Structure formats: structure tokens, C-alpha cells
């Protein structure tokens, strides 16, 4: 069941909350959709789903993650550290929706004030009827700071590179389990 965060006090810095749960993605943003094959079978699916929903996959990919809960739930807050050493930028986010279903596990978080971008990103593990397991990153974003505006097309390139790297790391985590 996919659960959207309840309507209440919005703390995200963009108006299109929840848009990664359906298509089309909103206009006026850069769109990202990247899919990685993880493997085959229930074991791979469950291991990958757990790694995604506990931020283990993010941490294994080199991100620093501070979350206010173990497993994601709508409304959870998280701060993702982007970059290296003194060049690390804290990117505050809030979990917008979650999916804990028999063949679909994952979540989306949206950017909060102070994030260098504004938009939303989802991380979903799916299992096809034949048992093939996939990981999909879907996002829409646009610059929200002077340095991301200055970086221009470099930011979407880096987002795609990170989605590929995250998929690679998740495949290793899921097949090792």
C-alpha cells in the first residue's frame, strides 16, 4: 500500500508534493528516471527493499544520512550529507510517501528549506511476475541555491551518476544477502 503523508503543515519547499507517485512528473523541473536490474527472486527483493527503506543503500553508496526513524515512514525527516569533507552540504528532506507491498517497496522524499535543490525523489524496488527485481530512481528537481544555479547542467549529470552508483551498490548489497 502506498501511503502519502497526510495533509497538514507542509515543510517541503516545492508545491508538487507526492508527484513521484504518479505520472506525468510536473513541468518546470529536470526529470530523472533510472532503472537498474538487481537480480532475481524473493530474497533479492526483500534484501533490496530493506536496504532502501532503512537508508543502508544510501550509506553504502557514500552518503552520510541522519534520519529520525529506523525504517522510513511518511513524515520522517532525514538529512543527507552530499559531498566530501569540508565541501559536504547538508540536504534536509522529508519522507512524502512509502510503499510496503508484496512486489513493491520504497519511498519518496521531498526537499525541505535549506536543501540546494527543490523537488522530490523516489527509490523503489519492484519484483516482476517472473521474479526479476528492479530498482528505480525517479526524480524531479530544480536549483534552489546560487551554487546549484551556477552549476547548471552539471547537477542533473551528477544526479544521474548517483542514481547509477546507488543501483550498483544496491545490487551488491541485495545479492550478497
N, C-alpha and C positions, 0 to 999 in steps of 0.2 A: 504494500500500500504506500503510495507516495503521499507524504504529509507536507503541506505548505504551512509555514509559520502563520499563526493566527493574525488577523488584522488587529492592529494595536499601534503603539508608538513605534514608528519607523525609525531605525537607526542607520539605515543604509543611505548612501549618498547618490542614488540614482532612482529614477521613477519607475523602472520596468521590473520591479521585484517579481521573481518567480518565472521569468520568461524562458529560462533554460529548460523548464519542464515541458514546454511545448514549442511548436514551430509555427510560423517562421520567427527567427530571432528579430528583435526590434531594429529598425533602421537607425542610422546615425552613429553606429558603433563599428569597430573592427570585429569580424566574426571569426571564430576558430572552431573547427570540428576535426578532431584527430582520433583515429581508431587503431588500436593495437591488438593483435591476436595474442592471447596469453597462454593458451593450451587447450586441454580437453578434460572434461569430467567434473563431477560434483566437488571433489577435493580441491581442485584448482579454483573453481568458482568460490567456494567458501573461504579459502585462504586469501584470495584476492579481495573479496568483499570485506573481510575483517581488516586487512591491511589498509584498505581505503578508508573505512569508516572509523578507524582509530588513529589516523594520520601516520601510521607506521610507514606507509608508502612514501609520503611526503618527506618524513625524516630520513628514510633510506636514500632518498634522491639528493640529500644535502641541505634541505631546508631546515631552518630552526622553527619549531612550531610550539606555541604556548596556547593550550586550549583549556577552557573552563569545565570540561567534562571528558570522560574516557572515550566513549563512543559518541559519534555526532547525533544530535537531536535538533529539531527546529528551535531556533533562538540561541543555540550555543554560540559563544564568542570565541574567536581564535585570532591570534596574531602570528603571521607568517614572516619570518626573517628572510629577506631577499638580499643576496649579495654576499660578499666576503669581508670578514674582519671589520675594520673601521668604516668600510663602504657599505655595510649592511643597513638596509632600510626596513623598518617595521611596517608591515602592511596589515592593518586591522580589518577583520571580516566578521560576518555573522552567518551562521547556517540558516538558509532560507527554506530548504525542503530536504526531506530524506526519503529514501526508497529501501525498504526491507521486504522484499518479495521473493517468492520461490526461485525465480530466474533473473532477478534484477536487484542489485544492491548498490547504494551510493548516496550521494548528496550533492547539493549545490551551496556555495556560499557567495554572499554578496559583499561588496566593498563598503566599508564604513568611513566616516570622516577621518582624514589623515592618511588614507591609502593613496599611493601615487597614481592609481587608475580609478575609474568608476565603472562598475559593471558587475557581472556575475559569471561564475564558472562552475560547471558540474563535472563530477567524477563518477562514472557509472561502470559497474561490472555487470555484463549480461551473459547469460548462457543460452545458446540457440537450442532448438529441439534435438539436434544431432549431438549435443554435448560440447560444441565448440564454445570457448569462453573468450569474451572480448572486453576490452577496457576502452571507454570513450571519454574524451575530454571535450566539452562544448563550452564555449565562452563568447561573451560579447563585452567589449570594453572600449574605453577611450581615455585619453590622458586627463589627469586631474591635478597635475602639478607642473611647474615650469620645466623641470628636468625631463619629465616624460613627453611633454610637448616638444621640447628641444630634440629629444632622441628620435622623434618622428617614426619612420618605418622600421627602426631597429627594434622597438618594443614588440610589435607583432611577430617579428622574426624570432626574438628571444622567447616569446610565449609558445610558439610552435616547437622550438628546440626543447623547451622544458617539457611540453606535453609528450614529445617523443622519448625523452630521457625518463620521465616518470613511468611511461608504459614499459620501457625496457627494464627498469628497476622492479616494477610490479611483477613482470613476467618471471624474473629471477626469484622473487620472494614467494610467489604462488607455486611455482614448480618445485621449489626446494622443500615446501611444507609437506 
